[in-house]
Amino acid sequence: MTRAMGAAMRRIHVGNALSAFGLGFTVPYLYVYVAQVRGLGAVTAGLVLAVFAVAALIVLPFAGRAIVRRGPLPVLIAALITAALGALSLGLAGSAAAVLAAAAALGAGQAVMQPALATMIVDCSTSETRSRAFATQFFLQNLGLGVGGLIGGHLVDTTRVSSFTLLFAIEAAMFLLLVVVMASVRMPHSPRVESAPRGSAKGGWRQLLGNRAMVQLSVLGFVLFFACYGQFESGLSAYGVEAAGISTSALGTALAANTAVIVVAQFAVLRFVERQKRSRVIAAVGLIWAVAWAVAGYAGLGNGSREMATAAFVSTYALFGLGEAMLSPTVAPLVADLAPAGLAGQYNSAFALVKQLALAVGPAVGGPMGASLHAPYVVTFLLFSLGITVLALRLGRQLTLVQDQPWMARKRVVARGGAAVEPVAAEA
């Protein structure tokens, strides 16, 4: 990595931390703010959460094309300004229409930030440093969300609208501060693992759908986000309260355990993951999450004490965190390495779109099941986790050595007496 790439990467990581810190102030309290503090009711609060997902689904297909044509930095700055306006408007909105419009702007801006920042990480890294770069991004995101949520919890007061206005103003300020930080970034052009010739933005989606490995990875990604992230604050929490009798404070402890495992284990896990085949790492995550669902089954369906059920439920979230720590340096770099030259933004946006679809469908399916169909809920998502393992192993057959195990490919180059340069993969 060159000095210019390293300088740009440091600013990008600062940007990730700032954006996550800002989001942490408001995300845990959005429902309470709309439904109770503003007095707009549960229906409007539910619509706000739905608007976030819908806005993301609308803008992401266009975001990829914009990143390809304009570059990730201008797109990121536009997304940050949009999100800042949405956050500030949400803190001042008093009617349902104003709240929903502000939520649409905030949701659209947040959605576009993800592929833009991911593409900047790709452009500022090599295959040798990319896994560590994405692991650092994930670490800082979780740390920022946790710290922001903790501070926000001490500032918020459900009896005072002004306290929530302050939270949203802080979130908007973080986005604008990030604009200042990102405006100083000089984006270098770095070599990447790629094989296909440079394609146009117009043909980007056609080229992506013709890439069998990327299509399989997208299907796998949908199942990953559906079976894990899509259940955290919907089906799994409802299951814990209804089936296992978990208190709200214990649920908060479980979420904290998830974040703690990610923060503590991320770089220890990275040392192991970097030397393994990516497909096998993802397959192992499926097995770990299957164990997590089995432990959740014990928490809700077993005959142990409430203390044992609580401990098992907290362990479930901790096991999910371990799997997340393994995925962060694996999946995002693989998306980047499957992207042809010039189309990293398109591929990152497509994968972000898959993620949003899973996060929209996951709660809709898991919420009602977790609340009422306890045994079928656990069995269903245990099977989905095993499906992750099967899909990952199938994906491994579509990947080249460079795509599945970049470290081993570089080792072979050096062993043959060549230079340890960025290798070029065969067409997927």
N, C-alpha and C positions, 0 to 999 in steps of 0.2 A: 504494500500500500504506500503511495506517495505521500509527501507531506501535505499537499493540497487536499488529497482525499481524506487524510486523517483530520485535518482542520474542519473540513465540511462535515465529517461524520460526528465530531464532537458537538457541533451546533445542532445537528439533526437530533442527537440524543437529548440535548437540552430541550429542544422543541417537544419531543415525545413526553418528557417528564412534565413540562409546563402544561401541555394540553390535558394530560391525565390528571394532574393536580387540579386544574380547573373543573374538569368533569366530576371529580370526586366530591366537590362542594355541593353539587345539585342532584346528581343521579339518584342517590338513596332517598331523597326527600321530594321528588317530583310529584309522585302520586298524592302525598299528604298535602302538598302545596296547592294543587289544583282542586282536589276534592274537598278539603276541609278549610284551609286557610283562606282561599278565594271563594269558598262556598259554592263551587260549581257542580259538585256532586260526583259520584263514582263513575257515572256514564261518561261525562266529559273527560275525567281523568283517564279512563280507559281509552277514549278516542285519542287523547294526546299521545299515549304510548303507541297506539296504532299508527298515528301520523308519522312518528319517527321512522317506523319501518317502511311505510309507503313512500315517504320522501326519499329514503335511501334507495329503494328499488327503482324509483323514477330517474334519479340523477346518475347512478353508477354506470349504466351503459354509455352515457354521454361523457362521463369523466374519463374513461379509458381513452376515447378518441381525442379528447382535449389534451391529455397528458402526452400522447404520441405526437400530436401536432405542435403543441406549445411548450412542452417540457413540464416536468413535475412542479418546479418552483412557482411559476405564475399561477398554476391551478391551485396549489396549496395556499398561496396568499389570498386568492379569491375565496376559497373555502373558509379560511380563517375569518375574513371580514364578514362573510355571510353568517357564520356561526356566532360571531361576537354580537352582531345586530340581533340575531335571533335570541340569544341569551339575555341581552339587556331588555329587549321587548317583552320577553316572557316574565321577567321580574317586575315589569310595570303594567302588564296586561290585567285588566279587570273583568273582561267579558269572555265568553266562550269562544267567539269568533277570533278575538285578538290572541287568545292563548293558543288556539289551533294554528293560526298563521305564524306565530312566533316559533311554535314547536316544529313546523314544517321547515322554516329557515334554519333552525338549529340542527335538526336532524339531517338535512341535506348537507350542511357544512361539515358536520362530524363524519358523515359517510364518505365524502370525497377526501377528507384528510388521510384516511387509512391507505388507499392505494397510492396517493401522492407521496406520502412519507416512505412507504415501502419501496417505491420506485427510486426515490432519492438514495435510500440505503443501498439498493442494487447498483446504482451508478457510482457510488462512493466506496464500493467494496470489490474484492475479488472472490473467487470461489473458496480461497483459503481462509478469508476473514469473514465471509458472509454469515456463516452459522453463528459465530460469536456476536456479530453485529445485531442480528435479529434476536438473539437471546438477551442481549443488553437492552434492546428496545422493549421486550416483553417484561423484563425485570423492572425497568423504570416506569412502565405503564402501571404495573401493579402497585409499585411503591407509591407513585403519585396518586393513584386512586385511593389507596389506603390512608395516606397522610391527609389528602384533601377531605375525604369523608370524615376522618377523625376531627379535624379542625372545624369542618362545617357543622358537625354534630354539637359542638360546644357553642357555636354562634347562633344556631337556629332556635327560634322560639315560636311555637305554633300559635301563640296568642298575639303575635306582632307580625303584620305583613311586612313591615320594614326590614325585619331580620332576613326574610327570604329575598327581598329586593337586594339586600347587601350581598347575599350568596351569589345571585345571578350576575350582579355587577362585578364581583370578583372573578367569576368565570369568564365574563366578557373581557375583563382586563387581562387575564392570562392569554386569551386568544390574540389580543392586540399586541401584547408583549412578544408573543411568538412571531407575529408579523415582523416586528423589528429585528428579532434574532435571525429569522429566515432570510430577510432582505439582504443581510450581509454575507450570505453563503455564496461562494463561487463554486458552481457545480463542475467537477472534472468529468472527463469521459474515461471510463475504466473498461478494460476488457472483461468479457463475461463468457460463461459457458453457453455456446449457441452454435447453431449449424445452418438454420434456414436463412435465405437471403432476406435483405431488408424489405419489408412489406409496407404497403400503404395503410393508412388508418382505415380507409374504406373497406379494404379487404381483410382487416385484422380479425373480425369475428369469424369470417369464413375460414381463415387460416387456423384460428384457434380451434374451431369445431372439427377441423380435419386432423388435429393433433390427438391421436388416440390416447397417448399418455396423459395429456392435459385433461381430456374429457374424463378419463378414469379417476384422475386426482380430484376433479371437481365433484364427482359423485361421492368419492371417499370423504371429501371435505364437508359435503352436505350432511353425511351421516355423523361425522365427528361433531359438528356444531349442533346438530339436532339432538344427539344423545347425551351431550354434556352441557354446553353453554346454554342451550335452549331450555334446560330443565332447572338451572340453578335457582332462579327467583320465581319459578312458577310451579311445575309439577313436583320437583323434589322437596321444595319447602312446604308445599301443601301436604305432601305425603308425610313429611316429618311431623307436622302439627297434628294432622288427622289420625294417622295410623300409629305413629310412635309416641304421640303425646309430648312432643318437644316444645319447650317454651320458646317465646320469642327471643329471650336473652340467649338461650342455647343455640338458636338458629344464627344469631349474630356471632356467637363463638365459632360455629361451624364455618361461616364465611371468613372469619378472621383466620381460622386454621388453614383454609385454602390459600389465602394470600401469603400467610407465613411460610408455608411449605414452598411456594413458588420463590419467594424472596430468599429463603435460606438455601434451597437446594439447586437453584437455577444453574450456577456456574460449576457446582460439583457434578451435576448431571451432564453438563455440556462436555466435560472432559471424556465422559464415556460415549456420548452420542456422536461426537465428531469422528470417532474411529469405527463406527458401525454403519452398515447399510441403512439408508434412510427408510426403505420399505420395511425392514425388520424392526426398526425403532417404532414406527407407527403401528406395526402389528403387535408389538409388546404393549403399547399404550392400550390397545383394545383389550388385551388380557387383564391389564391392571384395572381398567374401568369395569370389566366384568366382575372382578373381585369386589370393587367398590359397590356395585349394585347388589351383590350377594350380601355384603355387610349391611347395606341399607335394608335389605329384606329381613335380616336378623333384628335390626332395630325396630322395625314396624310390625313384624309378624311373629317374632319370638315371644317367649314367655318370661324373659328376664326382667330385672328390676328397671325402674325408670332411669336410674343412674347408668346401668349397662346400656340401655337403649340410647341414652344421650351420648355416651362415649362412642358407641358404634356409629351413630349418625355423624358426629364430628369427624370420626375416622374416614367416613365416606367422602366428605369434602376434602380431607387431607389427601386421600388417594387420587381424587380428581386433580388436585394441584400438582401432584407428582407427574401425572400424565401430561398436564399442560406444560410443565417445565421441559419435558422431553420433546414435545411437539414444536415449541417456539423456535428452536434452532434447526428444525427439520423441514417443516411444511413450507414456510415462506421462502427459504432459499431454493427449495425444489421448484416452486412456481417460477422463480426468477430464472433458474437454469433451463427450464422448459421453454422459455420465451425466446423467439427469434430476435435478431438484432432490431432495436428500435421499437419493439412491441412489449416491453416489460410493463409499461403503464396499462396497456390493454389487458394483459394477463392478470396483473394485480387487481384491476377493477373487476374483471370477470370473477375472480376468486372471492373478492369482497362481496359481490352480488350473490354468489352462492351462500356465503356466510349469512347475509341478511335474510335470504329466503329461509334458511334453517332456523334463524332466530325468530322469524315471524311464525313459522309453522310449529316449532317446538313447543312454545307455551300453549298454543291453541289445542294441541293434541295432549300434551303432558299434564296441563293444569287440571282439567276435569278428571283424567284418569288417576292422577296422584291424590286427588281429594276424595275419590269415592271407590275406585277399582284398585285397591291396594296391591293385591297379589298379581293381577294381570299387568299392572304398571311396572312392577319390579322385573317380572319375567320378560316383558316386552323389551325393556331397555337393556337388560342383561344380554338378550339375543342381539340387539343392535350393536352392542359393544363387541361381541364375538364376530359380528359381521364386519366390523372395522378391521379385525385381524385378517379375515379372508380377503377383503378388498385390497388391503395393503400388500399382501403377498402376491395377489394377481397383478397389482400395479408394478411390483418389482420386476416382473417378466417383460414389461414394456420399456423399462429404463435402460439406458446404456450404463456402463461402468462409471463414467464420469458423472452422470446424473444421480446414480444411486449411492456412489461412494467416492466422492471427489478426492478425499485424502489418499485412498489406495491408488487412484489413477496417477496422482502426482508422484507417489512413491515409486511406481513402475517406471515413470519417465526418468527419474533420477538414477534408478538402478541400472538403466540401459546406457547411462553416460550422458543423457541430455540435460538441458536446463530445466529447472522446476518452474516452468512458465504456465500461464493459464491454458489448460487443454481445451480442445474443441470437440464437442460431442457430435455423434452421428445424429442424423435426423430422427426425431422420435416418431 
